[in-house]
């Protein structure tokens, strides 16, 4: 019997490699399933374009599709003004189900398009609290409730998100934290010359979740260190990023380049602001830093505090970060602790994908796992 897996995501396939890409690459063609990755609209490169059209290509064994639209001069997501076109054109492109069809959404704004595909199973994988993000669509809260009510299977990517989903009426939601491909980050660290400054670095999206003042104050507190920020700038004005002689911005890096960029760091930092946008985050980069052998310093993001006790160094301000990175310098050259190896072993993407495969495709684990039971 033919089996299809269709993912609708607010992230682009070729953008920062995150949970949707990690899972679809393991649950789609790797398991002999036809796989689609449906993205938000993209502006047409042709300035004379006057109508919407659905575009598709095959990449990494995945059928990637998006609605190409005339440039409206502003960002367009899975919003009401384009949703009728997705509802009309996606079934024409993909066809009607000929067997099992799992439709898997990462944003509740894609719910209507997902239902138009006549799924045999609808999965809602709650990766972020998107309604808490800057410039979030006002209809997100209502669509979130609708998606939670309609989904056959609900996953939550962190314990804070899981509590929120349960409060919203899905006590059967499965807590499945994100993971890491440990072997991907196993690269040799480059040697250092005597004149090179030590480097503390952040790898990830640069957006409203970061405490920009903390970053500036940290750079001032450690003028003999380089503070390296690696990732795309999203939803904030690049002019607002702190500028110091010892802060460098390397921009977005491909997933294949991340191990080398991390190998060039001495200490990894997670200078998150403690605000509404970070209240429910469970940063995947924590595991990636650890897999790269880096000591990690973070502000007290709730899921980091709960999930990495004794592993991540928790600090409250720039002075604490400065003291911590100086103290942790040199630890990247040391063997990992047994506790770190244990935590990484529990969070390999292969194991996570296999567990989710059992829940969605094989009907396993029908009783909800208690928070952190499988990952404690």
C-alpha positions in Angstrom: 0.0 0.0 0.0 1.3 3.4 -0.9 2.3 5.6 2.0 2.7 9.4 1.8 4.1 11.9 4.3 3.3 15.5 3.6 4.8 18.2 5.8 3.5 21.8 5.9 6.1 24.1 7.5 6.7 27.7 8.2 10.4 27.0 7.7 12.1 26.6 4.3 13.7 23.3 3.4 17.0 25.0 2.6 17.0 27.3 5.6 18.4 26.6 9.0 18.3 22.8 9.4 15.8 22.1 12.2 13.3 19.7 13.5 11.1 19.5 10.3 14.1 18.7 8.1 15.7 16.3 10.5 12.5 14.3 10.9 11.3 14.3 7.3 14.7 13.2 6.0 14.4 10.1 8.4 10.7 9.4 8.1 10.2 10.0 4.3 12.4 8.4 1.6 14.6 6.7 4.1 11.6 4.5 4.9 10.4 4.3 1.3 7.6 6.8 1.7 6.7 9.5 -0.8 7.5 12.8 0.9 6.4 16.3 0.3 7.6 19.5 2.0 5.1 22.4 1.5 6.4 25.9 2.3 4.9 29.3 2.8 4.6 31.6 -0.3 7.6 32.9 -2.0 7.8 36.1 -4.0 8.2 35.6 -7.7 11.6 36.6 -9.2 9.7 38.0 -12.2 8.5 41.5 -11.4 5.9 41.2 -14.1 4.2 38.2 -12.4 0.5 39.0 -11.9 -1.0 35.7 -10.5 -0.1 33.0 -8.1 1.1 29.6 -9.2 2.3 26.5 -7.4 6.0 25.7 -7.9 7.7 22.4 -7.1 11.1 20.7 -7.3 12.8 17.6 -6.0 15.7 18.0 -3.6 17.3 15.5 -1.3 14.7 13.0 -2.4 11.9 15.3 -1.1 9.2 16.9 -3.2 9.4 20.5 -2.2 6.5 22.9 -3.2 5.5 26.5 -2.5 3.1 29.1 -3.8 4.8 31.7 -6.0 3.1 35.1 -5.7 3.5 38.6 -7.0 5.8 40.6 -4.6 3.4 42.3 -2.2 6.2 44.3 -0.5 5.9 42.5 2.8 6.1 39.0 4.3 3.3 36.6 3.5 2.9 33.3 5.4 0.1 30.8 5.3 -2.3 33.7 5.6 -6.0 33.9 4.7 -5.3 35.9 1.5 -3.3 33.0 0.0 -4.8 30.0 1.7 -7.6 29.5 -0.9 -4.9 29.0 -3.6 -3.2 26.3 -1.5 -6.5 24.6 -0.9 -7.2 24.7 -4.6 -3.8 23.8 -6.1 -2.2 21.4 -3.6 -4.7 18.6 -4.2 -4.2 19.0 -7.9 -0.5 18.8 -7.6 -0.3 15.9 -5.1 -3.5 14.0 -6.1 -5.9 12.1 -4.0 -4.8 9.6 -1.4 -4.1 6.1 -2.8 -3.3 4.6 0.6 -2.1 5.9 3.9 -1.6 9.7 3.8 0.0 11.4 6.9 -0.2 15.2 6.8 2.1 16.8 9.4 1.9 20.5 10.2 4.3 22.7 12.0 2.2 25.8 12.0 -1.6 25.9 12.8 -2.0 28.5 10.0 -1.5 25.6 7.5 -4.5 23.6 8.9 -7.0 24.4 6.2 -4.5 23.4 3.5 -3.7 20.2 5.4 -7.3 19.2 5.7 -7.8 19.8 1.9 -5.3 17.0 1.3 -7.7 14.5 2.9 -5.2 13.0 5.4 -5.8 9.6 6.9 -3.8 10.9 9.8 -3.3 14.5 10.8 -0.2 15.2 12.9 0.4 18.6 14.7 4.1 18.8 15.8 4.2 21.8 18.2 7.8 22.9 17.7 7.5 26.5 19.0 4.9 28.8 20.6 4.6 30.8 17.4 1.9 33.1 18.8 4.6 34.5 21.3 7.0 35.5 18.5 7.5 39.0 17.2 5.0 40.0 14.5 3.0 36.9 15.0 -0.2 36.7 12.9 -3.2 37.6 15.2 -5.2 34.6 14.1 -2.5 32.2 15.5 -4.2 31.7 18.8 -7.5 30.7 17.3 -5.9 28.4 14.7 -3.8 26.8 17.4 -6.9 25.7 19.3 -8.5 24.4 16.0 -5.3 22.5 15.1 -5.1 20.9 18.5 -8.7 19.9 18.3 -8.5 18.4 14.8 -5.2 16.6 15.0 -5.1 12.8 15.4 -1.7 12.9 16.9 0.0 15.9 18.8 3.7 16.1 19.6 5.4 18.8 21.7 9.0 19.6 21.3 9.8 20.5 24.9 8.4 20.2 28.4 7.2 23.8 28.6 5.4 23.4 25.3 4.0 20.1 26.4 2.5 21.7 29.5 0.9 24.4 27.4 -0.6 21.9 24.9 -2.0 19.8 27.8 -3.6 23.0 29.3 -5.2 23.7 25.9 -7.0 20.4 25.9 -4.7 17.7 24.6 -3.7 15.6 27.6 -2.8 12.8 25.1 0.0 14.9 23.5 3.4 13.2 23.3 6.4 14.9 24.7 9.1 14.4 22.1 12.1 16.8 22.6 14.2 17.6 19.6 17.5 15.8 19.1 20.9 15.9 17.6 22.9 13.9 15.0 25.9 13.3 17.2 28.2 12.0 14.5 27.6 15.2 12.4 29.5 17.3 14.9 32.4 14.9 15.4 35.1 17.0 13.7 38.7 17.7 14.7 39.2 21.0 16.4 41.7 23.3 14.6 44.9 24.1 16.4 45.4 27.6 17.9 48.3 29.9 17.4 49.6 31.8 20.4 48.3 35.2 19.2 44.7 34.1 18.6 42.0 35.3 21.0 39.7 32.7 22.6 36.2 32.7 21.1 32.8 32.5 22.7 30.1 31.9 20.2 26.4 31.6 19.5 25.0 29.6 16.6 21.4 30.1 15.6 18.8 32.6 14.5 19.5 36.1 15.7 16.0 37.5 16.6 14.0 38.9 19.5 14.8 36.0 21.7 18.3 37.2 22.2 19.3 39.6 25.0 21.2 42.2 22.9 22.3 44.2 25.9 23.8 41.2 27.6 25.8 40.5 24.4 27.1 44.0 24.3 28.0 44.0 28.0 29.7 40.6 27.7 31.9 42.0 24.9 32.8 44.9 27.1 33.6 42.6 30.0 36.0 40.4 28.0 37.8 42.6 25.5 40.5 39.9 25.2 37.8 37.4 23.8 36.0 37.4 20.5 32.2 37.1 20.7 31.2 35.3 17.5 27.5 35.4 16.4 26.7 32.9 13.7 23.3 32.8 12.0 20.7 34.8 10.0 19.1 38.0 11.4 15.4 37.6 11.4 12.6 40.0 12.6 14.9 42.5 14.2 16.7 45.4 12.6 20.4 44.5 11.9 21.2 48.1 13.0 20.0 47.1 16.5 22.7 44.4 16.8 25.5 45.5 19.3 28.6 46.7 17.6 31.9 46.2 19.3 35.5 45.6 18.1 35.4 42.1 19.5 31.9 41.1 18.2 31.8 39.4 14.8 28.7 38.4 12.8 29.2 35.5 10.4 25.7 35.3 9.0 23.8 32.1 8.1 25.9 28.9 7.6 24.8 25.7 5.9 24.1 22.7 8.1 27.2 21.0 6.6 29.3 23.9 7.8 28.1 24.1 11.4 30.5 21.4 12.8 33.5 23.3 11.6 32.1 26.7 12.8 31.5 25.1 16.3 35.0 23.5 16.3 36.4 27.0 16.1 34.8 28.0 19.4 36.1 27.6 22.9 32.8 28.1 24.7 29.2 28.1 23.4 26.8 30.8 24.7 23.1 31.0 24.8 22.4 34.7 25.8 18.6 34.4 25.6 16.4 37.1 27.0 13.8 35.9 29.5 10.6 37.1 27.8 7.4 35.8 26.3 9.2 34.5 23.2 11.6 32.3 25.3 9.1 31.1 27.9 8.4 27.9 26.1 11.6 27.3 23.9 13.6 24.2 24.2 16.8 25.1 22.3 18.1 22.3 20.0 21.4 24.1 19.9 22.1 23.0 23.5 22.5 19.4 22.2 24.4 20.5 19.1 26.9 22.4 21.3 27.4 19.4 23.6 27.8 17.1 20.6 30.5 19.4 19.4 32.3 18.9 22.7 31.7 22.5 23.8 31.0 23.8 27.3 27.8 25.8 27.3 26.8 29.0 29.2 23.2 30.0 29.2 20.6 32.3 30.8 18.0 30.5 32.8 15.6 29.5 30.1 13.1 27.2 31.9 13.6 24.1 29.7 17.4 24.4 29.8 17.3 24.7 33.6 15.1 21.6 33.8 16.7 19.4 31.1 20.5 20.1 31.6 21.2 20.3 35.3 24.9 20.2 36.1 25.7 20.2 32.4 24.9 23.7 31.2 26.5 26.6 33.2 23.6 28.9 34.1 24.2 32.7 34.5 22.1 35.7 34.9 24.1 38.6 33.6 27.2 39.7 31.6 29.4 39.5 34.6 28.4 35.9 35.2 28.8 35.0 31.6 32.3 36.6 31.6 33.4 34.7 34.7 32.0 31.4 33.2 33.6 31.6 29.8 37.0 32.3 31.4 36.6 29.4 33.8 35.4 27.0 31.1 38.1 27.8 28.6 40.0 24.7 27.7 37.2 22.3 28.5 36.5 21.7 24.8 39.7 19.8 24.6 38.7 17.4 27.5 36.7 14.2 27.2 33.0 14.5 27.7 31.5 13.6 31.1 29.5 10.4 31.4 26.4 12.5 32.1 26.8 14.5 28.9 27.3 11.3 26.9 24.2 9.8 28.5 22.1 12.8 27.6 23.3 12.9 24.0 22.6 9.2 23.6 19.0 9.7 24.7 18.5 12.5 22.1 19.8 11.1 18.8 17.5 12.0 15.9 17.5 8.4 14.7 16.0 7.2 18.0 13.5 10.1 18.1 12.4 9.5 14.5 11.9 5.8 15.2 9.7 6.5 18.3 7.6 9.0 16.3 7.3 6.5 13.5 5.9 4.0 15.9 3.3 6.4 17.2 2.1 7.7 13.8 2.6 4.8 11.4 2.4 1.8 13.6 -0.1 2.8 16.3 2.4 2.3 19.1 2.7 4.1 22.4 -1.0 4.9 22.6 -0.6 5.8 26.3 0.9 9.2 26.8 4.5 9.1 28.1 4.9 11.1 31.3 7.0 14.3 30.8 10.6 13.4 30.6 9.9 9.7 31.3 11.6 8.6 28.1 14.3 11.3 28.2 15.2 11.4 31.9 
